[in-house]
Amino acid sequence: MAREYKTISEIAGPLVFVQQTEPVAYGELVTIRLSDGSTKRGQVLDSSKDLVAVQVFEGTSGINRDASVKFLGETLKLGVSKDMLGRILSGAGDPIDGGPEIVPEARLDIIGAAINPYARDNPSEFIQTGISTIDGMNTLVRGQKLPIFSGSGLPHNEIALQVARQAKVRGSGEEFAVVFAAMGITNEEAQFFMRDFERTGALQRAVLFLNLADDPAIERLITPRLALTAAEYLAYEHDYHVLVILTDLTNYCEALRQIGAAREEVPGRRGYPGYMYTDLAMLYERAGKIKGRKGSITQFPILTMPGDDITHPIPDLSGYITEGQIVVSRELHRKGVYPPVNVLPSLSRLMNAGIGVKKDHHGNLRTLTREDHKAVSDQAYAGYAEGRDLRGLVAIVGKEALSERDRKFLEFADMFEDKVVRQGRDEDRSIEQTLDLLWDLLGHLPEEALTRLDRKYIEKYHPKYKAKAAHAPAAVAATR
């Protein structure tokens, strides 16, 4: 039985405080009837013996003490269906693409259920994004959570869209879907996302949730949870491999801070609530694979670091929970390099599990990428790091003071940025193309400097030996 009260004691920002209620549950849904007869929706944010705090989704303007508050006795649920694919929804889960209402096959609680650690399967399959700096150097693995650390004005959204268009699990033939949730974006950005998904046909296998900057801050807290609920349904009920892209988690955390201030909570670091770590973990930990289930959820969250500060609480806490990060560089962006991914501070902690040739449970060999992937990636990383260090030295002593070996490494760093990092916005490179590209560049370094590469790989893949191998059969044929 729904209970209705006219005991509003205070209205603060997005919150309404109600007194003298019966016990109500945390997260319970609420409708507020205004004196003009209109209604607004809300959710219980805090429940104590004397006072209940209700966050109002549509904002508190127009609400006064005469308004009546009705507690509905149920938590927020999302109506889910396979028909969600190809649809564009608001941050509250309502269709905004002019299409019909979605007829739900089930209604699921948006908080979701945590995956039992015992039931979790280890991520081990390579996801090809078509972007060399990710595939070759910081590989994304199915079931991983790998955030992009970016800054304001950098093309992280373009990178996210490119991944959404191009991502695939190679050789599996299994169905792949993208759930894209944008929080606190401008109308212009929303139009950009919708146009890009429609232009490339990627919308057919995607579900979009768009929360705009002028939508209530409360809705920003719901949007990623709706997206993850849709992803869990597609993954675990329909066996899809789901890639969840969340942008921008900084806007999500700002909404957390805003609501914390309205509740007059004691702030933590930089004014963010002390429970932000737990709150972010509740989102990130909904990625993964479950033993015995075909489907999986891989997360690709994006956050813009305020002031490009990687020690800011949002990237700092995210780094503790996620399995690595892709760092977008302002320096490379200024040079006109796209995608401006700096591979040196970037990291994928699960990369080794998803590359190379591995034995499966039955002892059979599985080719995930290519046998030389780890070695060539390490060697390219070391070469690029040395070349970048030498740039600082050149600024002091000049290029003429360098040895021949050092000049080669300096040139390698420039070529790495120009040939490997730089690629077209619609360029979809296979992992073989990326690895061959790395070998071509490593061919410019002295062979004795390739200390991280096994001799058998050098003789098989190094451009010098590949050219000899290609000429050898021709020479034999000519002598006959």
N, C-alpha and C positions, 0 to 999 in steps of 0.2 A: 504494500500500500504506500503510494507516494505521499510524503509529508510536506506540508507547506507552512512557511513561517513569515511573519511580518516583523521580524526583530533585528533588522539591520542596524548596527551600532556605529559603523564607520565605513567610509569608502576611501581607499588610498591607492592611487595609481590604477593598476589593473585588478586590484583586489577589493572584495567586499567582505566585511566581517559580520557574521550572524551570531546572535546570542541565544542562550536558553533553548538549544535544540536537543532532541533525543540523540543517542549515539549514532554518528554517521561514519561511514568508512572513508579511509584515505583513497583519493582517486575517484570517488563517486561522482556521477554526473548530476548537473543541477540545471534547472531552467529558472530564469528570473523574469517575472511579469512586471513590466513597468506600468505606471499610472495611466499611460495613454493606450494600454492594451497590447503593446508590442512585447516581444519576448527576446531574451538573450540567453546564450548557452554558457555554461561554466563547468568547473570541475573543482572538487575539494582538494585544497593544497595542504591544509593543516587542520587537524581535528583534535580538540582538547575538551575537557569537561565543561568549560564555560563558554568557549568561543570556537567558531568554525571559520577558517579563511577560505574563501572561494575565489579562484582566478577566473575572470570573465573573458571568454574567447574574443568577443566582438568589442571589447573596451567598455569602460564604465560610464561613458558620457550618457547623460539622461537618466541615470539611476539615482533615486533619492530614497529616503527612509520609508516612504510609503510602498515601495516595491515589495512584492512577495517572492519568497525564495522556496522553490520546491526541490526536494532531494529525491532523485529517481531510483535509488537503490541498485544501480548497476554502473560498471566502469565503462570507459570509452572503448568502443570496439570498431573494427574496420570490416565492412562487408567485402569479402574477397571472392574473386572469380578469375578463371583463365582469360575471360573477356577483358580484363584490365590491360592486357598487352595491346599496345598501339594507342593507348588513351593518355590524355593530359588532364591531370587533376589539380585542384587547388591544394594549398598546404593543409587544409582540413579534410581532404579526401573527396571533395565534390568535383564532378566533371566540369571543366571550363573550356572544352574543345567544341562545344555545340552539339556533341553526340548525346545519345540517350543515357539515362541512368543505368548504372551497372547492376544487373540482377545478381545478388550474392549467392554463391554456393555454400558459404559459411560465414559466420561472424566471429572474428578472432580478437582477443584482448590485445591492445597495442603495446602493452608492457612486455609481452612475450614471456617465454619460459627460458631460463638459463640452460645451456647445454651441460649435461652431467659430464664432468671431466673424464670419467671412465668411458663414456660413450663417444668421446671425441676421437676422430681418426686423424692421423698425422698428415698434414698437407704434403703432397708429393708430385702433383702434375703441373707441368709448365703451361702458363697462359701466355700466348703470343699477342702482344699489343701492337706490333708493327713499328714500335719506336725503339731505335737501337740502344739509347742510353738506359732504357728500362730492360729490354729483353737481354741485351748482351752483358750489361754491367750490374744491374740491380733487379734481377728477374722476379716477376710476379708469379706466385704459385697459387693454385686453386685452394681456396679456404683460408688464404692469408688476409691480414689487414695491413695495408701499406699506404700510409698517408702521403700527400704532397704538401710540403712546407713551402709556402710561397709568400709574396708580399703584395701590397696593394699596387695595382697598375701593371702587374705581370700577367702573362697569358696563361694562367693556370686553367681557366675555363676552356680555352681552346685545346689544351692538352687533354683535359677530361673528356671533351667531345670526341677528340681523335681516338682516345682509348675506347670510348663507348661504341664508336663506329667499327673499329678494327679488331677488338678483342675476340679471341677464339681459343678453344682447347683443341689442339691439333690432333688429327687422326682418330678422335673419339666418335665423331659423327653424332654426338649427343646434343640435345637442344640447349642453346645458350640464350640467356635473357639479360637485359640491363634494367636496373631500377635506379632512376636518376632523381635525386631530391635536392632542390635548391632552396636555401633559407635566407630571407632578408635581401633578396636580389631586387634590382631596379626593374621597372617595366621594360626598359630597353634591353636589359640582359635576358629577361623572360622571352621577349620576341626573338632574340638572337638564338636562344636554345631551341625554341619551337621550330624556327625556320630551318636550323641546321639538321635537326632530327628528321624533319619532313623532306628536306632537299635530298638527303643521302639515303632515304629509305630505312634508316636505322630505327625509326619509330615503330615499325612493324613488330620488332622484338623487344620493345622498351615500354616501361611505365614511367611517366613523368609526374612528380609532385612539385609544384611551384608555390613557394610562400614569398610574397612580395614584401618590399621594404615598408610599404604603407599598411600591410596587414598587422594585426595585433602581435605584440611580442610573445604572448602566450602561445600563439599558433606555431611559432618557431620551435617550441619545445616538443610539439606533437608531430611535426612534419617528418623528422628522421625516424620516429617510432612507427608512423604509418608506413613509411617506405620499407623499413626492415620487416614489418609484419607481412606486407605484400611479398617481399623477397622470400621469407620463410615458407609462405604458402606455396609459391611457385617451385621452390627447391625441394621441399620435403613431401609435398602432395603430388606434384607433377614432374618430379625428377629433372628439373632444369638446373644448369649451372648458372647461378645468378651473380652478376657483377653489380655491386651497389656503389654508386658514386654519390657522395654527400658533399655539397658545397654551399655555403662556406661555414665550417664549424665555428669560426670566430664569431659570426653573427649569432649562432646558437648560444655560445658562452656569454655574449653580451646580454642576451635575453635572460639567461640565468642570473646574471649580476643585477639586472634591472629589477627582477622579481624579488631577489634576495633583499635589495634595498627597500622595496615597498613593504616587505614583511619585517623590516627593521632587524634583520639578522646581523650578528657580529661578523664583519667581513674577514676574509682570509687574505692571501697575497693579492696585491693590487686591487683590492675591493671585490674580487671574485669570491663566491661562497666556498666555505671550507670543504663542502661535499662535492666540489666539481670533479675531483678525481673519480669518485664513485659513480657520478652521473655519466661521465664520458665512458667509463668502463662498461656501464650498462648498455651503451650503444655499440662500442667496439667489439665486445665479447659475443655479440650476436652473429659474428662471422664464424665460419668453420665448416667442417665435414663431420658427419655422424656415421659411425660404423654401421654397415648394412644398408645404408641409404645411398642411392645414386646421386641425388642432388647435392649442391654445395652452395655456400654463400661466401663470396670474396669481396672484401671492402676496399674501396679506394677513396678515403675521405680527403677533402681538401681544406686546408686552413691557411689564412693569411696571417703572417706573424706581424703584430703591431710594431712599427719601427724596424722591420726586418730583424727583430731580436729573437734568436733561437732559444734564449733562456727565459723568454716570457712564459707565464704559467700555462698557456694553452698548448704551445708546441712541447713544452717541457713535460707536462703531465701526459700528453699524447704519446710521447716517445717512450715512456715507461710501459704503456699498455700495448702499443702496436709492435709489429715485427719489422721495424726499420722505418725509413723515410726516403722520399724523393725530394731533393732540395732544388728549388728553382732559383736561378742566380740573376741578380740585377745587372751584374757586370756583363754576363753573356748577352742579356737582353739589350743592353746599350750598344753592344757590338753588332746587333742585328741578327743574332743567331736564334733560330727557332728549331725545336723547343729548347729554351735556355736552361737545361738541366745540368747542374754541377755534380759530376759523378763522385768527386772527392769526399764531401760530407754526406753524400747519399749512401744508403745501406739497405740491403734486403737480407734479414737474418735467416730467411728460409730458402735463400737462393740455392744453396748446395743440395737441398732435398729435391729440387725440381729440375735439375739440369744434368747433362751428361748421359751416361749409360748406367742403369741401376739393375740390381737383382730384385725380382718381386718375391712374394711370400713362398712361391713354389720353386725358387732358385733359377727361374728363367730370366734372361737378360731383357731389359726394356730400354729402348732408345728414347729418351725424353727430349734431348736436343742433339748434341753431338759430343763425342768423347773428349774433344779438345776445349770445350766451352770454358771450364773453370780455369784452366791454365792460361788460355789466351786472354781471358778477362783480367786475371791477376797481373799478367805481363803488361797489358795496355794501361791498367790502373797505375802501376809502378812507373811506367814510361811517362805518362801524362803528369803524374805528381812531380817527377824530377824536372820535367820541362817547365812546369808552372813555377817551381822554386827558382829555376835559372832566370826567369823573367825579372825577378827582383834583383838578381846579381847584375844582369845586363843594364838595368836602370842606374846602377852605381858605377860599374867599370867599363861599360860599353861592350858591344858584340865582339869587337876585335880581340879582346882579352881572353875570350873563351877558347878552349881546346876544340879540336875537330869533333871529338866525341860529344862534348857538351852542345855544340851547335846542332848536331843531329837530334838530340833530345829536345832542344828548343824548337826546332822545325817540327818535330813529332807532335808537340803540344798544340802548335798552330794547326797542323793537318788534322789532328784528332777533333778539334772544335769545328773545323770547316767540313770535314768529310763524314765523321761519325755522329757528332752531336747535331749538326745542322741537317735537317731534312724537310721535305715539303709537308704542308698541313694535311694533304691527302695521300702522302706517300706511305705505303704499307709494306715494310720490309720483312721478309721472312728471316728466321733466326740464322739460316745458312748464309743469306746475303750479309747480315750483320757481322757474322764471324769471318767471312771472306774479306770483308771491308777492313776488319781489325788486322787480319794477316797481311793485307796489302800495305797497311801503314807500318806494321812491325818490320816489314821487309826493308824499310828505309833505315832501320837502326843497325848498328854493327852486330853481327851474329853472336859474338862473344858476350854482348850485353843482354842477350835473351836468357837470363839465368833462371827464370821461372817456368821455362818451357822444356818439356821432356824431348830428348833427341828424336824419338820416333815421331812426335808431332811435327817437329821442324822439317824432317825429311818428307813427311806426307803433305803438309799444308803450306810451308813457306813458299812464297812466289818463285824464288830462285830454283828450288828443287821441283816444284810443279812444272815450271817451264822446261826443265831438263827432261822430266818424265814424259812431257807432251812431245818433245823433239825426238826422244829415243825411238819410239815405234816408227816414226817417219824415216829416220836414218836407216833402220833395219830394212824397211820396205825398199828404200832406194838402192841398197847394196844388192838386193835380190834382183 
